[in-house]
Amino acid sequence: MKNEKIHSTLLALVGGYLLFLAYQLFEKYRTGTKEMPDAVFILAIVVFSVAGIGVIIWAWKIYRKQREEEQKNDENPGQIIQKKDNE
């Protein structure tokens, strides 16, 4: 359980960093201090933005799932909840 909290926190930080990188690229593109062709800059901004948002959503799903499992354990303290093999 503790590892899932750490895992989701680290994933959220990675997603935030990817969004920060996308913002930095956007600022360079907007101010005209770019070192690459426009198409490459725009593609990089889109890729970093989508990846950052995707990683943050993934981290949120892990966090939410872990919280639901904690609530189930609180409701049934004597019952052991086993994870499915396909997860």
ABEGO torsion letter per residue (X at the ends): XAAAAAAAAAAAAAAAAAAAAAAAAAAAAAAGABABBAAAAAAAAAAAAAAAAAAAAAAAAAAAAAAAAAAAAAABAABBBBBBAAX
